[in-house]
């Protein structure tokens, strides 16, 4: 009886579903702890100095359109934060009068409302007249 029970417990049809259940449970626990919709980053000038008072716009990217999701203003150290992101595919750009505008930064997240801190800053550079 003990030998049979040992053979059943070591069978791959028992361990594989248990392993998959553990992975799914771990992923779901991670998502629950990191889905507050926080998007953080910094805004700098071309020379790397922080830009205070820059307007950072967040756009929600859909299949065919970009919807405006709001704006934030950078603080004295150039940092900004959005606390209401509900999408998994967003675009960010920053601008400040007299300094210029940054390129659009596409941010793709693994799940909706994932907290993210941008590794590279949004760099404001003068725009050429068109």
N, C-alpha and C positions, 0 to 999 in steps of 0.2 A: 504493500500500500504506500509506504513512504517513498519507495523507488519510483512508483508510478506518479505520485504527486510531484516529486523532484523533476521527472521527465516533462511533465506538463508545464511546470513553472519556467523551465529553461527553453521552452519551444519558441521559435521566432514569431509564431502567430499570437503569442501572449506578449512578448517584449516589444515588438514593433508598435502595436497600438498603444501600449503604455508610454513608449518613448514619444510617439507623435502627440499623445494627449499632454504630456509634460511640456513639449515644445510649444504647443498651442496655448497652454495655460500661462507659460512664461511670457510669451509674446503679448497676450491679452493683459497681463499684469503690467507690462512695460507701457502699453498704450494708455491704460487707465491713469498711470502716473505722469504721462507726458503729453496729454492732449488738451492743454489749457488755451491753445491758440496764440501763444506768445511768439512774436517775431522780433528779434533784437538785432541791432547792428550799429555801425558807426558811419559817419559822413566825414570825409576828409577832402582837402584841396589836393591839387596835383603834387605839391611838395610834401604832403603827408601831415600837414597841420589840421587839427580838428576844425570843422565848420559849425559854428553855433547858429541857430536860427534858420537852418535850411528846412525846406518843406519836403518831406518824404511821402510819396504817394504809393499806395498798395493797390494793385489791380488783381482781380480774380480772373484767371485765364480759363475759359470754357473751350469747347470744341471749335466754335466759330467766332466768339467775341471775347473782349476783355471788359469786365465790369469794374467800375470804380468801387473800392472797398473802404476808402478813407485815407486820411493823411495824419502825419505826426510831425512834430517840429523837433529838430535835433537840439540837444542841450549844449551847455558850454564845452563839454568834452567831446562833442560830436556824436554822442550816442542817441539812439532813438528806440522806441518800443511800440509795437502794436499788441494789444491784448485781446483782440476779437477775431483773429483769423479762423475761418471755418472751412477753408479749402485745402486741397493738397497740391495745388498748382497755382503759384502766384508770381507776379512781376513787381519789382520795386524800382523806383528811380527817385533821385533827389535833385532839387534845384534851389538856387538862391539868386535873387536879383543882384546883378552886378558881378557875380562870380561865374554863373553858367549852370550847366545841367550835367548830371551823370548819365552814363549809358544805362539802359534797362537791364536789370539783373533778374534772370529767370530762376525761380526757386521751386524745385520739385521735391515734395515731401512723401514719405512712405505711407502716411495715413492722414486723414482729415484732422485739422486743428493741431497738428504736431508742433511742439515747441521747437524753435530753431534759433540759433545765433549765427549770423553770417560770419564766415571766416575772414573774408576780404571786405574792406570797407567800400561804400559807394563813393567813388571819386568824382568830385565836381570839377569839370574843366570848361573853359570858355568854348562856346559853340560858334562855328563859322557861320557868317551870314549867308543865307541862301537867296 
